[in-house]
């Protein structure tokens, strides 16, 4: 795991940017745990979804298009988050990345309400700024909405319809 880290004042957790496939895989598994906790439907995932998602983000990280963060308390990994530059078709029309995304902000239940999710989000936002993004987007869970609003994210009218 990388030694370039940022300490969270509130949670005594250390926020570490990671680049190895194994560490990114930890973040991917925490993102899955978040989906399960939120009751999201994961039935359509392929049997090798974790390997595919890990490989995707390992490649994006190696090419400078993404950055995973892990939160550590001692030797325990207690949370994760990922920042990435939008690689949609619209982004290919622009001279610099305009939109970044934050996904997978997750903290183990026993370590919540200590500022760790905020520290992970701050690290992700800092990375997106450094990547030249003009805006950051995320989908807020009911648990994280207050954190994101306090940072300055605006409420969205994005809507979804399952087909």
RAKABEL-V537384 format. One line per field, one symbol per residue. phi: phi as a letter, one per 40 degrees, with the letter a starting at -180 (. if undefined). psi: psi as a letter, one per 20 degrees, with the letter a starting at -180 (. if undefined). burial: # if it has 24 or more other C-alpha atoms within 12 Angstrom, else .. A space follows every 50 residues. Layout:
phi->???
psi->???
burial->???
This chain:
phi->.cccbbccccbfcbcbcbbcdcccdcccccccdcccccgccbcccccbdc cccccdcccccccgbaacbbbbbgcccbaaabbacdbcdccccbcacbbb bbbgcabddcbcgbgccccccccccccccccgccabbabccdccdccccc chcccbbdbbbcb
psi->qqiorpppggjkqpoppqiqgghhhggghhhghggghikqojhiprhkgg gggggghgghghjjirpqqqppocipoirrqppqppkrhhhiiqhqphpq qprkoppqhijrkjjghgggggggggggghijqiqqqroprhhighghhh hjqqqqjpqqop.
burial->.....###..#.#########.############...............# ..##..##.##...########....##########..........#### ########.....###############..#.#.######...#..##.. .............
